[in-house]
Each structure stands twice: as C-alpha cells, then as structure tokens.
Amino acid sequence: MTQLLTRLWIHLAASLHRLPFNDRGSASDNVIWIAFLAGIGLTVTGIFGPRILAAAQSVVFK
C-alpha cells in the first residue's frame, strides 16, 4: 500500500511540475486527479468519520 501511495505521489508531483509548461490536454488530467483525490477523501471520511468525530468531541481546551 505504501508503494502505491508513493508512486501516486511521485506521479502527481511530476504532473504538477509539467503543468505550467504543457497545458494541452491537462484539463482532463486535472479532472481525473481531482475526482480521484475527492474519492479518497470521501472513502477516508466514510471509514474513519465516526472515530474522527468522536476524537474531536473529546478534545477539552483549558
């Protein structure tokens, strides 16, 4: 799993590095990446949402 995330991160960094120099066809790439990252965010929220909410509610500020 770590290797997959590392490869995705490297690909994302390379894509973002090339973006200012080559904007032909990058709009569809951006849409795909945004949808992918939004899907990961929704998945993480769906899986860990109740735990995150419980942890946030148990925080006490002095």
C-alpha atoms as one frame of an Amber mdcrd trajectory, in Angstrom:
protein
   0.000   0.000   0.000   2.851   2.365   0.825   4.479   1.755  -2.555   1.216
   2.542  -4.323   0.805   5.817  -2.448   4.437   6.702  -3.110   4.045   6.051
  -6.838   0.835   8.108  -6.927   2.532  10.956  -5.058   5.512  10.913  -7.458
   3.189  10.884 -10.464   1.163  13.756  -9.035   4.294  15.790  -8.311   5.627
  15.168 -11.828   2.276  16.107 -13.365   2.066  19.314 -11.363   5.657  20.168
 -12.283   4.887  19.818 -16.003   1.576  21.658 -15.802   2.784  25.249 -16.386
   4.863  24.209 -19.413   2.345  21.957 -21.160  -1.296  22.883 -20.792  -2.582
  20.955 -23.814  -4.890  18.214 -22.589  -4.099  18.811 -18.952  -7.673  19.790
 -18.116  -8.865  16.189 -18.397  -5.903  15.028 -16.299  -6.798  17.581 -13.643
 -10.420  16.460 -13.586  -9.358  12.836 -13.191  -6.942  13.674 -10.360  -9.490
  15.849  -8.569 -12.090  13.095  -8.796  -9.566  10.524  -7.571  -8.482  12.643
  -4.598 -12.090  13.505  -3.756 -12.914   9.787  -3.830 -10.055   9.065  -1.437
 -11.266  11.838   0.858 -14.811  10.518   0.851 -13.590   6.965   1.458 -11.420
   8.007   4.394 -14.276  10.066   5.809 -16.691   7.166   5.380 -14.374   4.701
   7.079 -12.926   6.846   9.845 -15.569   9.574  10.123 -17.157   8.376  13.375
 -13.729   7.949  15.006 -12.597  11.380  13.862 -15.804  12.953  15.120 -15.543
  11.167  18.485 -11.921  12.259  18.863 -12.809  15.852  18.000 -15.646  15.883
  20.541 -13.415  14.515  23.291 -10.923  17.379  22.975 -11.003  19.658  26.008
  -9.414  23.096  25.891  -8.155  24.536  29.152
